[in-house]
Amino acid sequence: MTDITTTLTQRGQRYGDFTGQSKITQDIKRAMRQGNWPDLSDPQRECLEMLAVKISRILNGDPDYHDNWHDIIGYTTLVAETINRNPNQK
């Protein structure tokens, strides 16, 4: 079993310093809330918040880590599918 110190060290090597990554994430989230945030559905908001995390990890850590880019595609696909199934639902 991996202890938490090992896990945090590995994540830090992949994503960079947590404080820096957190700052970027929160800046992105603040910017998103300046737009039509109240008009978005929960899945749309959740997707955008997850994208903020993924983007901040890319900017603060390893930009070549495939998983972050792959996850971005996954989250946006989920929202697109939700909109196709329920085009007028919020």
Stockholm file with secondary structure:
# STOCKHOLM 1.0

chainA/1-90         MTDITTTLTQRGQRYGDFTGQSKITQDIKRAMRQGNWPDLSDPQRECLEMLAVKISRILNGDPDYHDNWHDIIGYTTLVAETINRNPNQK
#=GR chainA/1-90 SS CCCHHHHHHHHHHHHCCHHHHHHHHHHHHHHHTTSSGGGSCHHHHHHHHHHHHHHHHHHHSCTTCHHHHHHHHHHHHHHHHHHHHCTTCC
#=GC SS_cons        CCCHHHHHHHHHHHHCCHHHHHHHHHHHHHHHTTSSGGGSCHHHHHHHHHHHHHHHHHHHSCTTCHHHHHHHHHHHHHHHHHHHHCTTCC
//
